[in-house]
Amino acid sequence: ETQIMSGSTKKKRSKKSSKQSKEELPIVNFTKVVTDFGSKQFAALLPHVVVHLDLPSVVNASSVNVEWNDTIAEYMYTATFTVQVLEELGDDGLSGLRTFRQNRLKQDLLNCLLGDLENQMLLKEFVRHRVDNPTMEIGFLPEIRMLAGRGMTDDWDIEGQLLDRIAELRRELMEKYRRNAAIQKELLERDNKISLLIMHRSSIYELDRDNGKPKKKRRKRRKGDGEEEEEAVDFSLQRNKMNHYSNLLYLFRTEPKYLAKLAWLVPEIDTLQKEFTETVILTLYGNAFSPTEEFMMMNLFEKSLRNELKRMNSPGEWRQSAANSAVAKLIIAYNKRKAGLKYVQSILRGPIQELIECMEDFGLSPMSRIPPKIDLLKEYVDMFFSAIIDNVDSLPYGIRFICKRIVSNCEEFFYGTAEEEEILSLTGYFIIFRFIGLAVATPDNFNIIDEDVPMLMVPALVSISKVLQRMFIFAEIDDDRILSMNRWMTKKHTQVKEYLRRVIDVPDPETYLKITKYNMLTSKESSEIIITLGEIALLHDLASEHKKSLAKNKDDPLRLILKDLASVPHLNEQLEAKEVRMTLVNRFQPVEIEEVEKHKDLKMETLEKTLAILPHILTPPGKTFMEILIKAKIQADKGGDSGISKDIGDIIQSLKKLSESGVIDGGDGFNNFLEDIHTEINDRKNRIEEQKKEIERLEKALVEIDEQKKFMDEKMEGFDTYLDALREKERQGFEEKSRKFAYSELSKKKIIADSTIAEDQLKRVKFTIKRTEPRLFIIKGRVRGLPNAKVIQLDLDDLLTAKENGDKVFDTTEGLTLDVVATLYFLNKYFFS
């Protein structure tokens, strides 16, 4: 810039007095554009400049901008520039330049060879990567065709068959599980018979009630004045009513708020709570092998525990009232499901077997003549204690999550008022006191060992159980024989606390089970249950009675269903026991879920159609999947293959619908749909493997449940043999016996609780009570002076059923109400002694 300006100044001075020529005009105008060094006008002046510069300056100037570089490059190819370069380089410089060029050519060749080798290696790596990780670019469509051609579409049929097999096995398992539960219940009843016989010296005929099957009486709705007894109706034959019950049971299963409230509201009647518990655990959630049902049950317990604990003043209050709590009974019943039974069998079988083989008298029986062997007891308690502590991770997830919610609710509701030890004692109560401890004391009830526990070792197991139960609720032993264990137990409290903290260290169901409420509602898993008509009527009855508490809003789905169902149907005993298989249906599925499901089904249908047709068409070249489909359809039309053409047309239309609904992206010509296909192929392979494992697991479970039935049948046979012997002994001395009593006598003995006999006739009423069969009595009531006698048949089975149900009185339905306990005592005294 300086040289140009100085040159222009000299010219101006030399021609001061003369007129400027046209050739000098650019120099005059130069000063007007000097501020824009990137302009084309300034670049046009550069050739006049470079002649005054050395070579390095020229090269530097060419790097300023594009315009300068272009102009200077043109100048550098001129003869003037060549002469300038040669003058500056000289002979030596020119020789050095030639040498540099030769070396540079060799280096360039070497670099090319190395680059070629590197490219080959990259290509090899790329091929290997393609094999291991197939990309889904449109150019690789043949790969999917190859997978489809190898029979991958057969997986669709295979998966359908596997799912059908799983559903079949689960149904069979549910049926056998219910069967075994009924046998287990009957076994306990037989056991109770023998216990009553020994403890109360009752007659065998009082205890043998129709082979141990008590008559199950559901709560009957109270009838108003003038109402007549309803006729029993088999509502399972009424399709419309069963559809409504299907909606009701679906609502109960998937919306835990209803059953959670009902668990709190169900009356504190042992038999009613027991029936409610069995209906929920064994029937509504009877599929103990389904993650979906496990998820629903965890939701139920979460809400039930919250309802229960927020009404308590302390954790201890709930533990003390657990015997009358339906929620507590639900937890206890849940613990004894398949997973819980397998757990106690696995951790206790070894210690119990070792104890049995010991065959040493611990001195713990009330009849023992030796003092208690406390050190020996400590040794074996330690063995059981270690088996429990060391296997905390094997404890079923559901039990642990229930305990986690117990603790979190207690921490919320009793913040600042309850110590950690008091809160943790609740988890110890449900895990040890009401579950593992019972399994230790009665291993035969949990099918832990294959043999009977020797009588010598029974007191030891009972004492070990008692110590463990008290230890895990941080309480002391009150048994005088082993009071010295208390100090030793206290030293274990630190380990117990650590164990109980580990128990509740589990994730929430969504994370552990990999299920959300949306997954649950849209699951394809069949919601099929086996249920008795009596269980359906029970839930209907309870829901109707408490509908104001369960559903305050008149538009609540529960109220709408109950309105359609109308009154609770009346059932007789035979109908109550009738089992039906029901598929539960959601009557109130949200529209959004229906839409998503519809699109989800369409996508899967389109995917399957695409895979089915790909092996049968030529895939013409194209940059997008849609382009290839359209060309393939044109080829099919030209070739006269109308079937293929129609299928491709259906696929194209479905893809457009899916794109419009936002399910898939059509912006790339549906190339991403190929990725979905490839993903589905791989996912389906994995699912099929998991389904095969599930079938193996279910088949193994069926074998185990059949073995359990065999074990219980053998035990039942032993009970029956024992009872038959007692029954035969009782029959040997049986003879009819008859006694007469005045009404006043029976009333004085508190046997008659109420009657419909007119008060002015009571003094003239006499009863003849005759034992006609070992278990049957005929009672004839006659009013003196009147010819007709009232005949009442009294079956001891019915009377004892009322006693076990906790009923205070027994209605003969013939105008006479009897006091249950007083009547049994009376019959034993006058007819069995």
RONUFI-470384 format. One record per residue (C-alpha): residue number from 1; x, y, z. Coordinates in steps of 0.5 Angstrom, whole numbers. Layout:
BEGIN
i  c1  c2  c3
NUM  X  Y  Z $
...
END
This chain:
BEGIN
i  c1  c2  c3
1  0  0  0 $
2  6  5  2 $
3  9  3  -5 $
4  3  5  -9 $
5  2  11  -5 $
6  9  14  -6 $
7  9  12  -14 $
8  2  15  -15 $
9  5  22  -11 $
10  11  22  -16 $
11  7  22  -22 $
12  2  27  -19 $
13  8  32  -18 $
14  12  30  -25 $
15  5  32  -29 $
16  3  38  -24 $
17  2  42  -30 $
18  0  38  -35 $
19  -7  34  -36 $
20  -8  27  -33 $
21  -9  22  -39 $
22  -14  17  -38 $
23  -9  11  -37 $
24  -8  15  -30 $
25  -15  15  -28 $
26  -15  8  -24 $
27  -9  11  -20 $
28  -13  17  -18 $
29  -19  13  -16 $
30  -15  8  -12 $
31  -16  13  -6 $
32  -23  12  -6 $
33  -23  4  -5 $
34  -17  3  -1 $
35  -22  2  5 $
36  -25  -4  2 $
37  -19  -9  1 $
38  -23  -15  -1 $
39  -26  -11  -7 $
40  -25  -14  -14 $
41  -23  -7  -16 $
42  -17  -7  -11 $
43  -16  -14  -13 $
44  -15  -11  -20 $
45  -9  -7  -18 $
46  -5  -13  -15 $
47  -1  -14  -21 $
48  2  -7  -21 $
49  4  -9  -14 $
50  7  -15  -14 $
51  12  -13  -19 $
52  15  -9  -13 $
53  15  -15  -8 $
54  19  -21  -6 $
55  17  -28  -7 $
56  15  -29  0 $
57  11  -23  0 $
58  7  -25  -6 $
59  6  -32  -3 $
60  3  -28  4 $
61  -1  -24  0 $
62  -5  -29  -4 $
63  -7  -32  3 $
64  -11  -25  5 $
65  -17  -27  1 $
66  -20  -31  -4 $
67  -20  -25  -9 $
68  -13  -23  -8 $
69  -11  -31  -9 $
70  -15  -31  -15 $
71  -11  -25  -18 $
72  -4  -27  -16 $
73  -5  -34  -18 $
74  -6  -31  -25 $
75  0  -27  -25 $
76  4  -32  -22 $
77  3  -36  -29 $
78  6  -30  -33 $
79  13  -30  -36 $
80  14  -24  -32 $
81  13  -28  -25 $
82  18  -33  -28 $
83  23  -29  -30 $
84  23  -26  -23 $
85  23  -32  -19 $
86  29  -35  -23 $
87  33  -28  -22 $
88  31  -29  -14 $
89  33  -37  -14 $
90  39  -37  -18 $
91  42  -43  -20 $
92  43  -46  -13 $
93  36  -45  -11 $
94  34  -48  -18 $
95  38  -54  -16 $
96  35  -55  -9 $
97  28  -54  -12 $
98  29  -59  -17 $
99  31  -64  -11 $
100  26  -62  -6 $
101  20  -64  -12 $
102  23  -70  -13 $
103  23  -72  -6 $
104  16  -69  -5 $
105  14  -74  -11 $
106  17  -80  -7 $
107  14  -78  0 $
108  7  -77  -4 $
109  7  -84  -7 $
110  9  -87  0 $
111  3  -83  3 $
112  -1  -86  -3 $
113  1  -93  -1 $
114  0  -92  6 $
115  -7  -89  5 $
116  -9  -95  0 $
117  -7  -100  6 $
118  -11  -96  11 $
119  -17  -96  7 $
120  -17  -103  6 $
121  -16  -104  13 $
122  -22  -100  14 $
123  -26  -103  9 $
124  -24  -110  13 $
125  -26  -107  19 $
126  -33  -105  16 $
127  -35  -111  13 $
128  -33  -115  20 $
129  -38  -109  24 $
130  -43  -110  19 $
131  -43  -118  20 $
132  -43  -117  28 $
133  -48  -110  28 $
134  -52  -110  22 $
135  -54  -103  20 $
136  -61  -102  18 $
137  -59  -97  12 $
138  -64  -98  6 $
139  -58  -102  2 $
140  -58  -107  7 $
141  -66  -109  6 $
142  -63  -116  3 $
143  -61  -118  10 $
144  -68  -117  13 $
145  -71  -121  6 $
146  -65  -127  8 $
147  -68  -127  15 $
148  -75  -127  13 $
149  -73  -133  8 $
150  -70  -137  13 $
151  -77  -138  17 $
152  -76  -132  22 $
153  -84  -131  20 $
154  -85  -138  23 $
155  -83  -135  30 $
156  -90  -132  30 $
157  -93  -138  30 $
158  -88  -141  35 $
159  -89  -135  40 $
160  -97  -136  39 $
161  -96  -143  41 $
162  -92  -142  47 $
163  -96  -137  49 $
164  -102  -141  49 $
165  -98  -147  52 $
166  -96  -142  58 $
167  -104  -140  59 $
168  -106  -147  59 $
169  -100  -149  64 $
170  -102  -143  68 $
171  -109  -145  68 $
172  -108  -152  70 $
173  -103  -149  76 $
174  -109  -145  78 $
175  -113  -150  79 $
176  -109  -155  82 $
177  -106  -149  87 $
178  -114  -148  89 $
179  -114  -156  90 $
180  -108  -156  94 $
181  -111  -150  98 $
182  -117  -154  99 $
183  -114  -160  101 $
184  -109  -156  106 $
185  -115  -153  109 $
186  -119  -160  110 $
187  -112  -163  113 $
188  -112  -157  118 $
189  -120  -159  120 $
190  -118  -166  121 $
191  -112  -164  125 $
192  -117  -160  129 $
193  -122  -165  130 $
194  -117  -170  133 $
195  -114  -164  138 $
196  -121  -163  140 $
197  -122  -170  141 $
198  -116  -170  146 $
199  -117  -163  149 $
200  -125  -163  150 $
201  -126  -170  151 $
202  -132  -169  145 $
203  -135  -175  142 $
204  -132  -177  135 $
205  -139  -176  132 $
206  -139  -169  134 $
207  -132  -168  131 $
208  -133  -172  124 $
209  -138  -167  120 $
210  -139  -170  114 $
211  -132  -172  113 $
212  -129  -166  115 $
213  -132  -161  110 $
214  -136  -156  114 $
215  -142  -153  111 $
216  -140  -146  109 $
217  -145  -141  110 $
218  -144  -134  107 $
219  -147  -128  111 $
220  -155  -128  109 $
221  -158  -121  108 $
222  -163  -119  113 $
223  -170  -120  111 $
224  -175  -114  112 $
225  -182  -115  115 $
226  -186  -119  110 $
227  -180  -121  106 $
228  -180  -128  104 $
229  -174  -133  103 $
230  -171  -132  96 $
231  -171  -138  91 $
232  -163  -140  90 $
233  -161  -138  83 $
234  -156  -140  78 $
235  -154  -134  76 $
236  -148  -137  72 $
237  -153  -138  66 $
238  -155  -131  66 $
239  -150  -128  60 $
240  -151  -121  62 $
241  -151  -122  69 $
242  -144  -125  68 $
243  -142  -120  64 $
244  -143  -115  69 $
245  -139  -119  74 $
246  -133  -120  69 $
247  -133  -112  70 $
248  -134  -112  77 $
249  -128  -117  78 $
250  -124  -113  73 $
251  -125  -107  77 $
252  -123  -110  83 $
253  -117  -113  81 $
254  -114  -107  77 $
255  -116  -101  82 $
256  -113  -103  89 $
257  -117  -98  92 $
258  -123  -102  92 $
259  -121  -108  96 $
260  -116  -104  100 $
261  -122  -100  103 $
262  -126  -107  103 $
263  -121  -110  107 $
264  -121  -105  113 $
265  -129  -105  112 $
266  -130  -112  112 $
267  -133  -114  119 $
268  -129  -117  125 $
269  -132  -124  124 $
270  -126  -129  123 $
271  -130  -134  118 $
272  -132  -128  114 $
273  -125  -125  114 $
274  -122  -132  112 $
275  -127  -132  106 $
276  -125  -125  104 $
277  -118  -127  104 $
278  -118  -133  101 $
279  -122  -130  95 $
280  -117  -125  94 $
281  -111  -129  95 $
282  -113  -135  92 $
283  -118  -133  87 $
284  -117  -126  84 $
285  -110  -126  85 $
286  -109  -134  84 $
287  -104  -134  79 $
288  -97  -134  83 $
289  -93  -134  77 $
290  -95  -128  73 $
291  -91  -121  74 $
292  -97  -117  72 $
293  -101  -120  78 $
294  -95  -119  83 $
295  -95  -112  81 $
296  -103  -111  82 $
297  -102  -115  89 $
298  -96  -110  91 $
299  -101  -104  89 $
300  -107  -107  93 $
301  -102  -108  99 $
302  -99  -101  99 $
303  -106  -98  99 $
304  -109  -103  104 $
305  -103  -102  109 $
306  -104  -94  108 $
307  -111  -95  110 $
308  -110  -99  116 $
309  -104  -96  119 $
310  -106  -88  119 $
311  -112  -91  123 $
312  -107  -93  129 $
313  -104  -90  134 $
314  -98  -94  134 $
315  -94  -99  131 $
316  -95  -104  137 $
317  -103  -102  137 $
318  -103  -106  130 $
319  -99  -112  132 $
320  -104  -113  138 $
321  -110  -112  133 $
322  -107  -116  128 $
323  -111  -122  130 $
324  -118  -118  128 $
325  -115  -115  122 $
326  -117  -117  115 $
327  -110  -113  112 $
328  -106  -117  117 $
329  -109  -124  115 $
330  -108  -122  107 $
331  -101  -121  109 $
332  -100  -128  112 $
333  -104  -131  107 $
334  -99  -128  101 $
335  -93  -130  105 $
336  -96  -137  104 $
337  -96  -137  97 $
338  -92  -141  92 $
339  -86  -137  93 $
340  -86  -136  100 $
341  -87  -144  101 $
342  -81  -145  97 $
343  -77  -140  101 $
344  -78  -143  108 $
345  -77  -150  105 $
346  -70  -148  102 $
347  -67  -145  108 $
348  -70  -149  114 $
349  -70  -156  111 $
350  -63  -157  113 $
351  -63  -155  120 $
352  -69  -159  121 $
353  -66  -165  118 $
354  -60  -164  123 $
355  -64  -163  129 $
356  -68  -169  128 $
357  -62  -173  127 $
358  -60  -171  133 $
359  -65  -174  137 $
360  -63  -171  144 $
361  -68  -170  149 $
362  -67  -162  150 $
363  -71  -163  157 $
364  -76  -158  154 $
365  -83  -162  155 $
366  -87  -161  160 $
367  -87  -168  162 $
368  -79  -168  161 $
369  -75  -171  168 $
370  -69  -167  166 $
371  -67  -160  166 $
372  -67  -156  160 $
373  -61  -156  156 $
374  -60  -148  155 $
375  -53  -149  151 $
376  -56  -154  147 $
377  -62  -150  145 $
378  -57  -144  144 $
379  -53  -148  139 $
380  -59  -150  135 $
381  -63  -143  135 $
382  -56  -140  133 $
383  -56  -145  127 $
384  -63  -143  125 $
385  -62  -136  126 $
386  -56  -136  121 $
387  -60  -140  116 $
388  -65  -134  116 $
389  -60  -128  116 $
390  -55  -131  111 $
391  -61  -132  106 $
392  -64  -125  106 $
393  -63  -124  99 $
394  -67  -130  98 $
395  -73  -128  101 $
396  -79  -127  96 $
397  -79  -120  93 $
398  -87  -119  95 $
399  -86  -120  102 $
400  -80  -115  102 $
401  -84  -110  99 $
402  -90  -111  104 $
403  -85  -110  109 $
404  -82  -104  106 $
405  -89  -100  106 $
406  -90  -102  113 $
407  -84  -98  115 $
408  -85  -92  111 $
409  -92  -91  113 $
410  -90  -92  120 $
411  -84  -87  119 $
412  -89  -82  116 $
413  -95  -83  121 $
414  -91  -84  127 $
415  -86  -79  126 $
416  -82  -77  133 $
417  -87  -82  137 $
418  -84  -89  135 $
419  -77  -91  135 $
420  -74  -95  130 $
421  -74  -102  134 $
422  -82  -101  135 $
423  -83  -100  127 $
424  -78  -106  125 $
425  -81  -110  130 $
426  -87  -110  125 $
427  -83  -113  119 $
428  -80  -118  124 $
429  -88  -120  126 $
430  -90  -122  119 $
431  -83  -125  117 $
432  -82  -129  123 $
433  -87  -129  128 $
434  -93  -131  123 $
435  -89  -134  118 $
436  -82  -137  118 $
437  -83  -139  126 $
438  -89  -143  124 $
439  -86  -147  119 $
440  -80  -148  124 $
441  -85  -151  129 $
442  -90  -154  124 $
443  -85  -157  118 $
444  -90  -162  116 $
445  -95  -156  115 $
446  -90  -153  110 $
447  -88  -159  107 $
448  -81  -158  109 $
449  -79  -165  110 $
450  -82  -172  108 $
451  -82  -175  114 $
452  -86  -174  121 $
453  -82  -170  126 $
454  -81  -175  132 $
455  -85  -174  138 $
456  -78  -173  142 $
457  -76  -167  138 $
458  -83  -163  137 $
459  -82  -159  144 $
460  -75  -157  141 $
461  -78  -154  135 $
462  -83  -151  139 $
463  -78  -148  143 $
464  -73  -146  138 $
465  -79  -142  134 $
466  -81  -139  140 $
467  -74  -136  141 $
468  -74  -134  134 $
469  -81  -131  134 $
470  -79  -126  140 $
471  -72  -125  138 $
472  -75  -121  132 $
473  -80  -117  135 $
474  -75  -115  140 $
475  -79  -118  146 $
476  -77  -123  152 $
477  -79  -130  153 $
478  -84  -131  158 $
479  -83  -139  159 $
480  -80  -140  166 $
481  -76  -146  163 $
482  -72  -142  158 $
483  -72  -135  162 $
484  -65  -135  162 $
485  -65  -134  154 $
486  -67  -127  155 $
487  -60  -124  156 $
488  -57  -128  150 $
489  -63  -126  145 $
490  -62  -119  147 $
491  -54  -119  144 $
492  -57  -121  138 $
493  -61  -115  137 $
494  -56  -111  133 $
495  -56  -117  128 $
496  -63  -117  128 $
497  -64  -110  126 $
498  -59  -110  121 $
499  -63  -116  118 $
500  -69  -112  118 $
501  -66  -106  115 $
502  -64  -111  109 $
503  -70  -114  108 $
504  -74  -107  106 $
505  -68  -105  102 $
506  -71  -107  95 $
507  -74  -102  89 $
508  -81  -101  87 $
509  -85  -106  83 $
510  -85  -101  77 $
511  -77  -102  77 $
512  -77  -109  80 $
513  -82  -112  76 $
514  -81  -108  70 $
515  -89  -106  69 $
516  -93  -100  70 $
517  -100  -99  70 $
518  -100  -97  63 $
519  -97  -104  61 $
520  -102  -107  66 $
521  -108  -104  63 $
522  -105  -106  56 $
523  -102  -113  57 $
524  -104  -118  52 $
525  -104  -123  58 $
526  -111  -126  59 $
527  -115  -124  65 $
528  -118  -131  67 $
529  -120  -133  74 $
530  -123  -139  77 $
531  -128  -137  82 $
532  -134  -140  86 $
533  -141  -137  85 $
534  -141  -136  93 $
535  -134  -132  92 $
536  -137  -128  87 $
537  -144  -127  91 $
538  -139  -125  97 $
539  -136  -119  94 $
540  -142  -117  91 $
541  -145  -117  98 $
542  -139  -113  101 $
543  -139  -108  96 $
544  -146  -107  96 $
545  -146  -106  103 $
546  -141  -101  103 $
547  -141  -98  97 $
548  -142  -91  100 $
549  -135  -91  103 $
550  -132  -95  97 $
551  -135  -90  92 $
552  -137  -83  94 $
553  -138  -81  87 $
554  -145  -83  84 $
555  -141  -84  77 $
556  -136  -88  80 $
557  -135  -94  76 $
558  -136  -99  82 $
559  -143  -95  83 $
560  -145  -96  75 $
561  -143  -104  75 $
562  -147  -105  82 $
563  -153  -101  79 $
564  -153  -106  73 $
565  -152  -112  78 $
566  -158  -110  82 $
567  -159  -115  88 $
568  -154  -120  91 $
569  -157  -127  88 $
570  -159  -132  93 $
571  -155  -139  93 $
572  -156  -145  96 $
573  -150  -149  99 $
574  -149  -153  92 $
575  -149  -147  88 $
576  -144  -143  93 $
577  -139  -149  91 $
578  -140  -149  84 $
579  -134  -146  80 $
580  -134  -142  74 $
581  -128  -140  69 $
582  -129  -132  68 $
583  -125  -128  63 $
584  -125  -121  66 $
585  -126  -115  62 $
586  -125  -108  63 $
587  -132  -104  61 $
588  -128  -97  63 $
589  -122  -97  59 $
590  -120  -90  57 $
591  -121  -88  50 $
592  -113  -86  49 $
593  -111  -93  51 $
594  -116  -96  46 $
595  -113  -92  41 $
596  -106  -93  43 $
597  -108  -101  43 $
598  -111  -100  36 $
599  -105  -97  33 $
600  -100  -102  36 $
601  -104  -108  33 $
602  -104  -105  26 $
603  -96  -104  27 $
604  -95  -111  29 $
605  -100  -113  24 $
606  -96  -109  18 $
607  -90  -112  21 $
608  -92  -119  20 $
609  -95  -118  13 $
610  -88  -114  11 $
611  -84  -120  14 $
612  -89  -125  10 $
613  -88  -122  3 $
614  -81  -120  3 $
615  -78  -127  1 $
616  -83  -127  -5 $
617  -82  -121  -8 $
618  -76  -118  -12 $
619  -73  -112  -9 $
620  -72  -106  -14 $
621  -67  -101  -12 $
622  -69  -95  -9 $
623  -67  -90  -4 $
624  -73  -91  1 $
625  -77  -97  3 $
626  -83  -93  1 $
627  -80  -93  -6 $
628  -78  -100  -6 $
629  -85  -102  -4 $
630  -88  -98  -10 $
631  -84  -101  -15 $
632  -85  -108  -13 $
633  -92  -106  -13 $
634  -92  -104  -20 $
635  -87  -110  -22 $
636  -93  -115  -19 $
637  -98  -111  -23 $
638  -94  -112  -29 $
639  -93  -119  -28 $
640  -100  -121  -26 $
641  -99  -123  -19 $
642  -105  -119  -16 $
643  -105  -123  -9 $
644  -98  -120  -8 $
645  -100  -113  -11 $
646  -106  -113  -6 $
647  -101  -115  0 $
648  -96  -109  -2 $
649  -102  -104  -3 $
650  -105  -106  4 $
651  -98  -105  7 $
652  -97  -98  4 $
653  -104  -96  7 $
654  -102  -98  14 $
655  -96  -95  14 $
656  -99  -88  12 $
657  -104  -89  17 $
658  -99  -91  22 $
659  -95  -84  20 $
660  -101  -80  21 $
661  -102  -83  28 $
662  -95  -81  30 $
663  -94  -88  31 $
664  -88  -89  26 $
665  -84  -83  22 $
666  -85  -83  15 $
667  -80  -77  14 $
668  -75  -82  11 $
669  -79  -86  7 $
670  -81  -91  12 $
671  -73  -93  12 $
672  -74  -93  20 $
673  -80  -98  19 $
674  -74  -103  17 $
675  -71  -102  24 $
676  -77  -104  27 $
677  -77  -110  23 $
678  -70  -112  25 $
679  -71  -110  32 $
680  -78  -114  33 $
681  -74  -120  30 $
682  -69  -120  35 $
683  -74  -119  41 $
684  -78  -124  39 $
685  -72  -129  39 $
686  -71  -127  46 $
687  -78  -127  48 $
688  -79  -134  45 $
689  -73  -136  49 $
690  -76  -133  55 $
691  -82  -137  54 $
692  -79  -143  53 $
693  -76  -142  60 $
694  -82  -140  63 $
695  -86  -147  60 $
696  -80  -151  64 $
697  -81  -147  70 $
698  -89  -148  70 $
699  -88  -155  68 $
700  -83  -156  74 $
701  -88  -153  79 $
702  -94  -157  77 $
703  -89  -163  78 $
704  -88  -160  85 $
705  -95  -159  86 $
706  -97  -166  85 $
707  -92  -168  89 $
708  -95  -164  95 $
709  -102  -167  93 $
710  -99  -174  94 $
711  -96  -172  101 $
712  -102  -169  103 $
713  -107  -175  101 $
714  -102  -180  105 $
715  -103  -175  111 $
716  -110  -175  110 $
717  -111  -182  109 $
718  -107  -183  116 $
719  -112  -178  119 $
720  -118  -182  116 $
721  -115  -188  119 $
722  -115  -186  126 $
723  -121  -182  126 $
724  -125  -189  123 $
725  -122  -193  129 $
726  -125  -188  134 $
727  -131  -188  130 $
728  -132  -195  130 $
729  -130  -195  137 $
730  -136  -190  139 $
731  -141  -194  134 $
732  -140  -201  138 $
733  -143  -198  144 $
734  -148  -194  141 $
735  -156  -195  143 $
736  -162  -190  142 $
737  -163  -186  148 $
738  -169  -181  149 $
739  -170  -176  155 $
740  -176  -171  157 $
741  -175  -164  159 $
742  -180  -159  160 $
743  -179  -152  157 $
744  -177  -149  164 $
745  -172  -154  165 $
746  -168  -152  158 $
747  -169  -145  159 $
748  -166  -145  166 $
749  -160  -149  163 $
750  -159  -143  158 $
751  -160  -148  153 $
752  -166  -144  149 $
753  -164  -137  148 $
754  -171  -135  144 $
755  -177  -138  141 $
756  -183  -136  138 $
757  -188  -140  143 $
758  -193  -136  146 $
759  -191  -134  153 $
760  -198  -136  156 $
761  -196  -143  153 $
762  -189  -144  156 $
763  -191  -147  162 $
764  -195  -153  158 $
765  -189  -154  153 $
766  -185  -161  154 $
767  -180  -163  149 $
768  -178  -170  148 $
769  -171  -171  145 $
770  -168  -177  142 $
771  -162  -179  139 $
772  -164  -183  133 $
773  -157  -184  130 $
774  -150  -182  133 $
775  -150  -175  130 $
776  -157  -174  130 $
777  -163  -172  135 $
778  -170  -171  134 $
779  -173  -166  138 $
780  -181  -166  139 $
781  -184  -160  142 $
782  -192  -161  145 $
783  -196  -157  148 $
784  -200  -160  154 $
785  -207  -161  152 $
786  -206  -160  144 $
787  -206  -166  139 $
788  -200  -164  134 $
789  -193  -164  136 $
790  -187  -160  133 $
791  -182  -164  130 $
792  -174  -161  130 $
793  -169  -165  127 $
794  -162  -163  130 $
795  -155  -165  127 $
796  -149  -164  131 $
797  -145  -163  124 $
798  -149  -156  124 $
799  -149  -155  131 $
800  -141  -155  131 $
801  -140  -151  125 $
802  -144  -146  129 $
803  -139  -147  134 $
804  -133  -146  130 $
805  -136  -140  126 $
806  -136  -137  133 $
807  -144  -136  133 $
808  -147  -135  140 $
809  -154  -138  138 $
810  -156  -143  133 $
811  -163  -142  129 $
812  -167  -149  128 $
813  -171  -145  123 $
814  -177  -148  127 $
815  -179  -143  132 $
816  -173  -145  137 $
817  -166  -141  138 $
818  -161  -145  142 $
819  -155  -143  145 $
820  -149  -146  142 $
821  -144  -148  148 $
822  -150  -149  153 $
823  -153  -154  148 $
824  -147  -158  146 $
825  -145  -159  154 $
826  -152  -161  155 $
827  -152  -166  150 $
828  -145  -169  152 $
829  -148  -169  159 $
830  -154  -173  158 $
831  -153  -177  151 $
832  -145  -178  151 $
833  -143  -179  158 $
END
